Amino acid sequence: LQDIAIAEELVMQGYNVFAGFASDSKYRDYMLSEFMKSTEKFRRWYLGVSTKRELKEAVLFHFDGADVTGYLFGNHDDRRNPEKLRKAVFSLLEKVGK
């Protein structure tokens, strides 16, 4: 959150800025609620969605975008199975499309 001033300066210079929330707590020193309050004027991106809980947070808090890891689609064997992967991807699209 200490980088908010940098983001504000970039916006004033005409850049489009996304504030990114790191899903892994080792990459941040703040909670989701603090992030949401501090980044109200920015578009938000949820970085590294890899669990259903993180996906639920991204949808619940109306993040503008997210990147997902393969772990969201099951274990390695599940991701190598085209039918299981297809079902997992469609399930994800159902959840975020609501």
C-alpha positions in Angstrom: 0.0 0.0 0.0 3.0 2.3 0.3 3.1 2.4 -3.5 -0.3 4.2 -3.8 1.5 7.5 -4.2 3.3 6.1 -7.3 0.0 4.9 -8.7 -1.6 8.3 -8.1 1.3 10.1 -9.9 1.0 7.7 -12.9 -2.8 8.4 -13.1 -2.1 12.2 -13.0 0.3 11.7 -15.9 -2.4 9.9 -17.9 -1.6 6.3 -17.4 -4.2 3.6 -16.7 -3.3 1.9 -13.5 -4.6 -1.3 -11.9 -4.0 -1.8 -8.2 -2.9 -5.4 -7.7 -3.9 -7.5 -4.6 -1.4 -10.4 -4.1 -3.3 -13.5 -3.1 -0.1 -14.9 -1.3 0.4 -13.1 2.0 4.2 -13.3 1.7 4.0 -10.7 -1.1 1.9 -8.1 0.9 1.8 -6.6 4.4 -1.9 -5.6 4.4 -5.3 -7.3 4.5 -7.9 -7.4 1.8 -10.1 -4.8 3.6 -7.2 -2.4 3.9 -6.5 -2.9 0.2 -10.1 -2.2 -0.8 -10.3 1.0 1.2 -6.9 2.3 0.0 -7.5 1.7 -3.7 -11.1 3.0 -4.1 -10.1 5.2 -7.0 -8.2 2.6 -9.0 -9.3 -0.4 -11.0 -8.3 -3.6 -9.1 -6.7 -6.8 -10.1 -6.5 -10.0 -8.0 -3.1 -11.5 -8.6 -2.7 -15.3 -8.5 -6.1 -16.8 -7.9 -5.4 -20.4 -7.1 -8.2 -21.5 -4.7 -11.9 -21.3 -4.7 -11.8 -19.0 -1.7 -9.7 -16.5 -3.6 -12.0 -16.8 -6.6 -14.9 -16.1 -4.4 -13.2 -13.0 -2.9 -12.4 -11.7 -6.4 -16.0 -12.0 -7.5 -17.5 -10.9 -4.1 -15.4 -7.7 -4.0 -15.9 -6.9 -7.7 -12.3 -6.9 -8.8 -12.0 -5.6 -12.4 -9.7 -8.6 -13.3 -7.8 -11.5 -12.1 -5.2 -14.0 -13.2 -5.7 -17.6 -12.3 -3.2 -20.3 -11.7 -3.6 -23.9 -12.9 -4.1 -25.0 -9.3 -7.7 -23.6 -9.5 -8.4 -26.3 -12.0 -7.3 -29.2 -9.8 -4.2 -31.2 -9.5 -1.7 -32.0 -12.3 -3.5 -35.1 -13.4 -6.8 -33.3 -13.5 -5.3 -30.5 -15.7 -3.9 -33.1 -18.1 -7.4 -34.7 -18.5 -9.1 -32.7 -21.3 -12.6 -33.5 -20.0 -11.9 -32.6 -16.4 -10.2 -29.4 -17.5 -13.1 -28.5 -19.8 -15.5 -28.9 -16.9 -13.3 -26.9 -14.5 -13.0 -24.0 -17.0 -16.7 -23.9 -17.7 -17.4 -24.0 -13.9 -15.1 -21.1 -13.5 -16.9 -19.1 -16.3 -20.2 -19.9 -14.6 -19.0 -18.5 -11.3 -17.5 -15.3 -12.6 -20.3 -14.7 -15.2 -23.1 -14.3 -12.6 
